[in-house]
Amino acid sequence: MSALKTAVVNAPKTHTATIVFLHGLGDSGHGWVPVAKMLSPILPHVKWVLPHAPSRPITVNFGMAMPGWYDIHKLGPGGKEDAEGVMSSIAQVSKIVDDEIKAGIAPERIVVGGFSQGGALSIVYSLASGIKLGGFLSLSGYLPLTDANLDKVSSRRTKIRVKKNTNNETPMLMCHGDQDETVPYKWGKLSYEKIVELGKKVEAFKTYKGMGHSSSSEEVSDVAEFLTKVLP
């Protein structure tokens, strides 16, 4: 398993916390560098690690290869799921988190988050990681796996196991636009309800009226407030 390439926005001051933020399908870590730089003055002690997903064929896009954390066979719940792709990406993100811990950053000073497909991966990570972190973010995300496939996200390779309850009390912020044309709001809300049912603490499920599959200044403000709380 090769290490992920990353874009990095270093902490302007002494580095005491890290945010690992995962982009959406077809994007790269560079796409979220402007947001990281915007928030750096508010979080001067935070380093942002923005990984680039490997290129892979995406079934829903007629098999076209593009940066993606896992294959998508259809938009919306149901149908075939790429549990192996999710598992592989979880293992790669875990390596980034492990490297930060080895470099001296305490696990509770690390947040994992993402947008869209990256947000989906951060949700699974919050249910699967055996290391208690500082927080999780899911922007326009969703739960990509059913219970049966969630149970498969466990192996010697990933060294993680679903439902260990390690991060059940770790705060998560979920945000979604009610006009999302790619990951429908209803899907995001159902995902929120499901992970709460699985025992995960979600600090808030924020709804943004009129927002599509994108971000907004209001959402970024809410994210900043959340991050300053969990990574003071």
KANORKA-V766480 format. One line per field, one symbol per residue. phi: phi as a letter, one per 30 degrees, with the letter a starting at -180 (. if undefined). Layout:
phi=???
This chain:
phi=.ddddbcbcdddcedbabccccddeicbeddceededddeddbdccccccdcdddadcedciiddadadadbcadjdjidbcdddddddedddedddedddddjddedcbccbachddddddddeddcddcdcdlbbbchcaddbdeddedddaadddhbbdidiececddbccbaddcdccceeedddddeddddddjddcdaccccdidddabaddddddddddddddbd
